[in-house]
Amino acid sequence: MKRLALTACLAVFAPMPAAADAPTPPKPQALAPGVWLIPGGILPKRQPDGNTVIFAAPKGLVVVDTGRHRWHRQAILEFARAQGRPIVAIVNSHWHLDHVSGNPDLKRAYPGAKVYASNAIDAALTGFLPKSAEQAKPYLGSGKLPPETEEDLRADFATIDNGRALKPDAPVTASGVRSLGGLKVQLNLAPNAATDGDVWLFEPKSGVAAVGDLVTLPAPFLDTACAKGWKAALDRVWATPFRIAVPGHGAPMTRAQFNSYRRAFSSLTDCAASSRPKAECAADWSAATADLRGADPQEAKRAQGMTEYYVADVLRAHGGNSAYCTAP
Ligand SMILES: [Zn+2]
């Protein structure tokens, strides 16, 4: 998710509690031997960071997604320094700014690092991203935004202005086995899913799959999505013998948890295509994913609010897909 479409996001996120704002870099967590998670998150009044997954490879580190904020990429760089190993490959699950904004700084620190991503960012750099920036610009200096949100927007605009630096060195144009820094992985292209081209990775030795925003909580972030392709991508992940699925946002999942999400996603798109009230679709989603999102009651409220928005304003308003879906 990128959350630049301000009108919608502020409506959904305005009631978040205030908190002292001194962001510290997130702490790496071991997921399996040679695999770590640097958790993303959404701080109050801030735009989100996606999760980062790091794999040890024979020649260095493979980093899946690079977050949005400087403190997130700082955590990645500190981890690499502590390991004493170079970052040799960066995989971007998709082009949303909470997953790619750290690319240039990581490449500056490790010039040998190669970025693997789909070409979907090309259309985003001339369409969605500058368009969202244009829509958001009038809010800057208007006094309507908290300073943290303003700071995030300014950083996003700078990232978009320097958008060429986000493009892949090695475009992922098909699914297949790839060697990244000597580590064998399945690098998969999911066309017309959360974006026009999502990439997800399965590393067979650890059984870890990094699935990006094909899995997000508390709601599927459908801003740029095609519903059918997304559903198909979840089925393809499910057919892979992963042990742990790391979502783009939220905690790592077991197979059973991933399957709950997959079923809930399918029911949600069915509900959105029906004439049932949006509140019912959202309530069903929220109940089906309650075990996945943790006990914080704020999260339940956000699940309901965000899902209602996605059903009515994104899917139903555009014939079942987001306005940005280009699938036939
Ligand atoms: Zn995201």
Boltz pocket constraint, residues with backbone or C-beta under 6 A from the ligand:
constraints:
  - pocket:
      binder: B
      contacts: [[A, 1], [A, 2], [A, 49], [A, 50], [A, 96], [A, 98], [A, 99], [A, 213], [A, 221], [A, 248], [A, 249]]
      max_distance: 6.0
